[in-house]
Amino acid sequence: MKRSGSADLALMGGSIPSWLFERMTKLSLPIVESIILEYGQQGFLQRLSDPFWFQSFGSVIGMDWNSSGVTTAVMSALKKALNPHSKELGIYVCGGKGKDSLLTPSQLIEVGNKTGLDGNELARCSKLSAKVDNTAVQDGFNLYLHSFVVSNKGDWSVIQQGMQTETSKARRYHWNSDNIKSFVEEPHTAICGENQGEILNLVDKLAQPSQQAILNIAKENPEKMLAEVKHMVLPTYCDMKAKDVDLKRLGSILWLAQENETQKFEDLLLLNGLGPRTLQSLTLVSEVIHGTPSRFTDPARFAFAHGSKNGKSSFPVPTRVYDETISALKSSVEKAKMGETDKQEAIKKLTKLAQKAEENFVPNDNFESVLQKERDDAWKYGGRTIKGFEKPPQNEQLSLF
C-alpha cells in the first residue's frame, strides 16, 4: 500500500460548543479565501489532501491537536463557511458525517447542474472512493465520514474517516484528483492511521489483475517503504508535551509576537495595534495559509494560536484573541479583493519573518512554563472551555474592585 502520509488518531468524544464552532466557521472562510487568492483553488484542494496540513489547520482553529475529532470539525466548519460563497469561490463542499455522507452523490449531481460539470461522474468518483476505502482496502476501519470537495473546474479532494471502536482508533484517508490514474491502482494521496500489519488491499499496484490478491506488507522492501512514507504519529494522551512541538519554530514565533520586536519591522506597521498575543495567533494562521508542506510536521504547535475546547490538551480558547484574528484576516481579504494587498502582504510577511528568525534562534527548556503562562493568562483574553470562562486568580479578582 502506497502512503504519502500516515497518522495515529485517537477517538475522543465530546461535541464542539456553539461559541467555538461559530468562530471556527468565521476563521475558516478568510483562511481559505487567502489561499485561493494566492495559490488558486487547486492549491487549497492539494492542502486538504495533505494529512499534516489538515491536522495543523484543525489545530489552529481550536480543536484538540491530536484528536480524530479534527476531521469532523474541519469538514463541518468548511461546509458551513464555504458553501454560502461557493459561486464566488468556485469551491463546493459535499457530504459529511453519518447520514450526511449518504447525500454526497445527490449533492454532487446538484453541483453539476449549477456548474456544468458532469455531476454523475463526480458522484461515481465519490462512490468509488468510498468503496475502495471501505471494501477494497479491508483494514478493519469502517467509514463513518465522507466529504467530497470539488472546484468549478472539476478538480476535487476527498476526506474520509473510519473507526475501529475496539481499539479506540480512527483512520483518515486523503484523495486528490490530480493523483488519480485509476481507482483500482494506488489511488490515495494519504492514509492516516496506526499500522495494523497485514491487510487486504485490492487496489495496490502489486495486486493480481483480478485484484483478489492479498498484499503482505511484511514482504515489501523496508528501505523502499520508508523512503516513500511520511509518518505523522499523534499520541493518545490528552496533554501537550515539549516533544510534540518544534521548539525552534515555536520560539521564533513567540519572539516575533513581542510588541517591541514587531515595531522594528517596517513591513508590519499595518498590523500595529493588534497586540503581541493576537500577532502570535496571526503568525500561526499565516503559516497555515503560506507554509510549505515541511512546516506542518508538528500540528501541536498550531494549538498556540487558539487553544482547545477542553483546555487540557493545550489551554483555554482565548476568545478575544480569536475574534481579533478573525477580524484582521477578514479585513485583509476584503481589501485584497479590491486590489489593496498591503495588509495581506503584511500577514504573509509574518510567517517569513518567523522562519527567518529560526536561523539564529536557540530554543531553551522552558516549554512547560510557556504553556503554563498561556493557561495563567487565559482569563485576560476571554479564555473559555466547555466548562465556562476562566476566572482570574483570587488576588487579581480583588484588585479589580
C-alpha positions as CSV (number, residue, x, y, z in Angstrom):
1,M,0.0,0.0,0.0
2,K,1.5,3.3,-1.0
3,R,1.1,6.1,1.6
4,S,2.2,9.7,1.2
5,G,1.3,10.2,4.9
6,S,0.1,8.4,7.9
7,A,-1.1,9.2,11.4
8,D,-2.4,7.6,14.5
9,L,-5.6,9.3,15.6
10,A,-7.3,8.8,19.0
11,L,-11.0,8.6,19.2
12,M,-12.0,11.4,21.6
13,G,-15.7,12.1,22.4
14,G,-17.4,15.4,23.1
15,S,-19.3,17.9,20.9
16,I,-18.0,21.3,19.9
17,P,-19.7,24.1,21.8
18,S,-21.6,26.6,19.6
19,W,-19.4,29.6,20.7
20,L,-16.3,27.8,19.4
21,F,-17.8,26.3,16.2
22,E,-19.1,29.7,15.2
23,R,-15.6,31.1,15.5
24,M,-14.1,28.1,13.6
25,T,-16.5,28.8,10.8
26,K,-15.7,32.5,10.7
27,L,-12.0,31.9,10.7
28,S,-12.1,29.1,8.1
29,L,-13.6,31.4,5.4
30,P,-10.9,34.1,5.2
31,I,-8.1,31.4,5.6
32,V,-9.5,29.6,2.5
33,E,-10.1,32.8,0.7
34,S,-6.5,33.8,1.3
35,I,-5.2,30.5,0.0
36,I,-7.4,30.7,-3.1
37,L,-6.3,34.3,-3.8
38,E,-2.7,33.4,-3.5
39,Y,-2.5,29.8,-4.8
40,G,-5.8,29.1,-6.6
41,Q,-8.5,26.5,-6.0
42,Q,-6.2,23.6,-6.6
43,G,-3.7,25.0,-4.1
44,F,-6.5,24.7,-1.5
45,L,-7.5,21.2,-2.6
46,Q,-3.9,20.0,-2.5
47,R,-3.6,21.3,1.1
48,L,-6.7,19.3,2.0
49,S,-5.2,16.2,0.7
50,D,-2.1,16.6,2.9
51,P,-2.7,15.0,6.3
52,F,-0.1,17.1,8.1
53,W,-1.6,20.4,6.8
54,F,-5.1,19.1,7.6
55,Q,-4.3,18.4,11.2
56,S,-2.5,21.7,11.6
57,F,-5.5,23.6,10.2
58,G,-7.7,21.8,12.7
59,S,-5.4,22.7,15.5
60,V,-5.2,26.4,14.5
61,I,-9.0,26.8,14.5
62,G,-9.2,25.4,18.1
63,M,-9.6,21.6,18.0
64,D,-7.6,19.2,20.2
65,W,-4.4,18.9,18.1
66,N,-4.1,15.1,18.3
67,S,-7.8,14.1,18.2
68,S,-9.7,12.3,15.4
69,G,-12.4,14.9,16.0
70,V,-10.3,17.3,14.0
71,T,-11.7,15.6,10.8
72,T,-15.4,16.2,11.6
73,A,-14.7,19.7,12.9
74,V,-12.7,20.8,9.9
75,M,-15.1,19.4,7.3
76,S,-18.2,20.7,9.2
77,A,-16.7,24.2,9.5
78,L,-15.6,24.3,5.9
79,K,-19.0,23.2,4.7
80,K,-20.8,25.8,6.7
81,A,-18.3,28.5,5.9
82,L,-17.7,27.9,2.1
83,N,-21.0,26.7,0.7
84,P,-22.8,30.1,1.0
85,H,-19.9,31.6,-1.0
86,S,-19.5,28.7,-3.5
87,K,-20.3,30.7,-6.6
88,E,-17.7,33.3,-5.7
89,L,-15.0,30.9,-4.5
90,G,-15.7,28.1,-7.0
91,I,-15.5,25.6,-4.2
92,Y,-18.3,23.2,-3.2
93,V,-18.2,21.0,0.0
94,C,-20.5,17.9,-0.2
95,G,-21.2,15.1,2.2
96,G,-20.2,14.8,5.8
97,K,-20.6,12.6,8.8
98,G,-23.1,9.7,9.2
99,K,-26.3,10.2,7.2
100,D,-24.9,13.3,5.5
101,S,-22.3,11.1,3.9
102,L,-25.0,9.2,2.0
103,L,-26.2,12.5,0.5
104,T,-22.9,13.1,-1.3
105,P,-23.8,11.7,-4.7
106,S,-27.0,13.7,-5.0
107,Q,-25.3,16.9,-3.8
108,L,-22.6,16.4,-6.4
109,I,-25.2,16.0,-9.2
110,E,-26.7,19.3,-7.9
111,V,-23.2,20.9,-8.2
112,G,-23.0,19.6,-11.7
113,N,-26.3,21.3,-12.6
114,K,-25.0,24.6,-11.2
115,T,-21.6,24.5,-12.8
116,G,-21.9,22.5,-16.0
117,L,-19.7,19.7,-14.6
118,D,-20.6,16.1,-15.1
119,G,-22.4,15.5,-11.8
120,N,-22.9,11.9,-12.5
121,E,-19.2,11.3,-13.0
122,L,-18.4,13.2,-9.8
123,A,-21.0,11.0,-8.0
124,R,-19.3,8.0,-9.4
125,C,-15.9,9.2,-8.1
126,S,-17.5,9.7,-4.7
127,K,-19.0,6.2,-4.6
128,L,-15.7,4.6,-5.9
129,S,-13.5,6.3,-3.3
130,A,-15.8,5.2,-0.5
131,K,-16.0,1.7,-1.9
132,V,-12.2,1.4,-2.1
133,D,-11.6,2.5,1.4
134,N,-14.5,0.6,2.9
135,T,-14.3,-2.6,0.9
136,A,-11.3,-3.0,-1.4
137,V,-8.9,-1.9,1.5
138,Q,-10.0,-4.2,4.3
139,D,-8.1,-2.7,7.2
140,G,-10.7,-3.1,10.0
141,F,-11.8,0.5,9.9
142,N,-15.5,1.2,9.0
143,L,-16.1,4.5,7.3
144,Y,-18.4,7.0,9.1
145,L,-17.4,10.2,7.4
146,H,-17.1,11.0,3.7
147,S,-16.6,14.6,2.4
148,F,-16.1,15.5,-1.2
149,V,-14.7,19.0,-2.0
150,V,-14.9,20.0,-5.7
151,S,-14.0,23.1,-7.6
152,N,-15.9,24.6,-10.5
153,K,-13.1,23.3,-12.8
154,G,-13.7,19.7,-11.8
155,D,-10.7,19.3,-9.5
156,W,-11.5,17.6,-6.2
157,S,-10.3,16.2,-2.9
158,V,-12.0,13.5,-0.7
159,I,-11.5,13.3,3.0
160,Q,-12.8,10.0,4.6
161,Q,-12.5,8.6,8.1
162,G,-13.2,5.2,9.6
163,M,-13.2,4.0,13.1
164,Q,-12.2,0.9,15.0
165,T,-14.1,1.0,18.2
166,E,-12.4,-1.9,19.9
167,T,-9.0,-0.1,19.7
168,S,-10.4,3.4,20.1
169,K,-8.5,4.4,16.9
170,A,-9.5,6.3,13.8
171,R,-8.0,6.2,10.3
172,R,-8.3,9.1,7.9
173,Y,-8.0,8.7,4.1
174,H,-7.0,11.5,1.7
175,W,-7.6,11.6,-2.0
176,N,-6.8,14.2,-4.7
177,S,-8.0,14.1,-8.3
178,D,-4.5,15.2,-9.6
179,N,-3.1,11.9,-8.4
180,I,-5.8,9.6,-9.6
181,K,-4.8,7.5,-12.6
182,S,-7.0,4.6,-11.7
183,F,-9.4,3.9,-8.8
184,V,-8.0,0.4,-8.7
185,E,-4.3,1.1,-8.6
186,E,-2.9,3.1,-5.6
187,P,-5.3,6.0,-5.7
188,H,-4.6,7.6,-2.3
189,T,-2.6,10.7,-1.6
190,A,-2.5,9.6,2.1
191,I,-3.9,7.1,4.5
192,C,-3.7,8.2,8.2
193,G,-3.8,5.6,10.9
194,E,-1.9,3.2,13.0
195,N,-0.1,0.4,11.2
196,Q,-2.2,-2.7,11.6
197,G,0.2,-5.1,9.9
198,E,-1.2,-7.2,7.1
199,I,-4.4,-6.0,5.4
200,L,-6.4,-6.9,2.4
201,N,-5.8,-4.2,-0.2
202,L,-7.3,-4.9,-3.6
203,V,-6.2,-1.6,-5.1
204,D,-2.5,-2.0,-4.7
205,K,-0.4,-2.0,-7.9
206,L,1.1,-5.3,-6.8
207,A,-2.3,-7.0,-6.7
208,Q,-3.0,-9.6,-9.4
209,P,-5.1,-8.4,-12.4
210,S,-8.1,-10.0,-10.8
211,Q,-7.5,-7.8,-7.8
212,Q,-8.1,-10.7,-5.4
213,A,-4.6,-11.0,-4.1
214,I,-3.6,-10.2,-0.5
215,L,-0.7,-7.8,-0.2
216,N,1.7,-8.9,2.6
217,I,3.3,-5.7,3.6
218,A,6.0,-7.6,5.6
219,K,7.4,-8.8,2.2
220,E,8.0,-5.3,1.0
221,N,11.5,-3.9,1.0
222,P,11.7,-1.9,4.2
223,E,14.1,0.7,2.7
224,K,11.8,1.3,-0.2
225,M,8.7,1.6,2.0
226,L,10.4,4.1,4.4
227,A,11.6,6.2,1.5
228,E,8.1,6.6,0.3
229,V,6.2,7.0,3.5
230,K,5.9,10.1,5.8
231,H,4.8,9.3,9.3
232,M,2.7,11.5,11.5
233,V,2.4,9.8,14.8
234,L,0.0,11.5,17.1
235,P,-0.1,10.4,20.8
236,T,-3.2,9.4,22.6
237,Y,-2.5,11.3,25.8
238,C,-4.5,14.5,26.4
239,D,-1.9,17.0,27.4
240,M,0.8,18.6,25.3
241,K,4.5,17.9,25.8
242,A,7.6,19.6,24.6
243,K,8.5,16.6,22.4
244,D,5.2,17.3,20.4
245,V,6.4,20.7,19.3
246,D,9.3,22.0,17.2
247,L,10.6,24.4,19.9
248,K,12.8,26.3,17.5
249,R,9.8,27.2,15.3
250,L,7.5,27.9,18.3
251,G,10.2,30.0,20.0
252,S,10.7,32.2,16.9
253,I,7.0,32.9,16.7
254,L,6.8,33.8,20.4
255,W,9.8,36.1,19.9
256,L,8.3,37.8,16.9
257,A,5.0,38.4,18.6
258,Q,6.5,40.6,21.2
259,E,5.2,44.1,20.5
260,N,8.6,45.8,20.9
261,E,10.1,43.5,18.3
262,T,7.2,43.8,15.8
263,Q,7.5,47.6,15.7
264,K,11.1,47.2,14.3
265,F,9.8,45.7,11.1
266,E,8.5,48.3,8.7
267,D,6.6,45.7,6.8
268,L,4.4,45.0,9.8
269,L,3.4,48.6,10.5
270,L,-0.1,47.9,9.1
271,L,-0.5,45.3,11.9
272,N,0.3,47.6,14.7
273,G,-2.3,47.9,17.4
274,L,-3.2,44.2,17.4
275,G,-1.1,43.4,20.4
276,P,1.5,40.7,20.9
277,R,-0.9,37.8,21.7
278,T,-3.0,38.4,18.6
279,L,0.1,38.6,16.5
280,Q,1.1,35.2,17.9
281,S,-2.1,33.7,16.6
282,L,-2.0,35.6,13.3
283,T,1.5,34.3,12.7
284,L,0.4,30.7,13.1
285,V,-2.6,31.4,10.9
286,S,-0.3,32.9,8.3
287,E,1.8,29.8,8.3
288,V,-1.3,27.6,7.7
289,I,-2.0,29.8,4.6
290,H,1.5,30.2,3.2
291,G,3.7,27.5,4.8
292,T,5.2,24.8,2.7
293,P,4.4,21.1,3.4
294,S,7.5,20.6,5.5
295,R,6.2,23.2,8.0
296,F,3.4,21.0,9.3
297,T,5.2,18.1,10.9
298,D,4.2,19.3,14.4
299,P,0.5,20.1,14.5
300,A,0.7,20.7,18.2
301,R,2.5,24.0,17.6
302,F,-0.6,25.4,16.0
303,A,-2.6,25.0,19.2
304,F,-0.6,28.0,20.4
305,A,-2.9,30.1,18.2
306,H,-6.3,29.5,19.8
307,G,-6.0,26.7,22.4
308,S,-8.7,24.0,22.6
309,K,-12.3,23.5,23.8
310,N,-11.4,21.4,26.9
311,G,-8.2,23.4,27.7
312,K,-6.5,20.2,28.7
313,S,-4.5,19.4,25.5
314,S,-3.2,23.0,25.4
315,F,-5.0,25.9,27.1
316,P,-8.5,27.6,27.2
317,V,-9.6,29.3,23.9
318,P,-8.7,33.0,24.1
319,T,-12.0,34.2,22.6
320,R,-11.0,37.9,22.4
321,V,-7.8,37.0,20.6
322,Y,-9.7,34.6,18.4
323,D,-12.1,37.4,17.4
324,E,-9.3,39.8,16.7
325,T,-7.6,37.3,14.5
326,I,-10.8,36.7,12.5
327,S,-11.3,40.5,12.1
328,A,-7.7,41.1,11.0
329,L,-7.7,38.3,8.4
330,K,-11.2,39.1,7.2
331,S,-10.2,42.8,6.7
332,S,-7.0,41.8,4.7
333,V,-9.1,39.5,2.4
334,E,-11.7,42.2,1.8
335,K,-9.1,44.8,0.9
336,A,-7.2,42.3,-1.3
337,K,-10.4,41.7,-3.3
338,M,-10.5,45.4,-4.0
339,G,-6.8,45.4,-5.1
340,E,-5.4,46.7,-1.8
341,T,-3.0,43.9,-0.9
342,D,-0.7,45.7,1.6
343,K,-2.4,44.2,4.7
344,Q,-2.5,40.7,3.1
345,E,1.2,41.0,2.3
346,A,1.9,42.1,5.9
347,I,0.2,39.0,7.2
348,K,2.1,36.9,4.7
349,K,5.3,38.5,5.9
350,L,4.7,37.3,9.4
351,T,5.5,33.7,8.5
352,K,8.5,34.7,6.5
353,L,9.9,36.7,9.4
354,A,9.3,33.9,11.9
355,Q,11.1,31.5,9.6
356,K,14.0,33.9,9.2
357,A,14.2,34.2,13.0
358,E,14.6,30.5,13.3
359,E,18.0,30.7,11.6
360,N,19.6,32.1,14.8
361,F,17.1,31.2,17.4
362,V,18.2,28.8,20.1
363,P,15.3,27.1,22.0
364,N,15.5,26.6,25.7
365,D,13.8,24.1,28.0
366,N,11.1,26.5,29.2
367,F,8.2,24.8,27.3
368,E,6.2,23.9,30.4
369,S,6.4,27.5,31.7
370,V,5.4,28.9,28.3
371,L,2.4,26.6,28.3
372,Q,1.5,27.4,31.9
373,K,1.7,31.1,31.1
374,E,-0.9,30.7,28.4
375,R,-3.1,28.9,31.0
376,D,-2.5,31.5,33.7
377,D,-3.2,34.4,31.3
378,A,-6.2,32.8,29.7
379,W,-8.7,34.9,31.7
380,K,-7.1,38.1,30.4
381,Y,-8.1,37.2,26.8
382,G,-11.6,35.8,27.5
383,G,-10.3,32.3,28.0
384,R,-13.1,29.8,27.6
385,T,-13.6,26.0,27.7
386,I,-16.6,23.7,27.7
387,K,-16.8,24.4,31.5
388,G,-17.1,28.1,31.0
389,F,-15.0,31.3,31.2
390,E,-11.7,31.3,33.0
391,K,-11.6,33.3,36.2
392,P,-8.7,35.5,37.3
393,P,-6.6,34.4,40.3
394,Q,-8.0,35.5,43.7
395,N,-5.5,38.3,44.1
396,E,-6.4,39.6,40.6
397,Q,-10.1,39.5,41.4
398,L,-9.6,41.7,44.5
399,S,-7.6,44.2,42.5
400,L,-10.5,44.7,40.1
401,F,-12.7,46.2,42.8
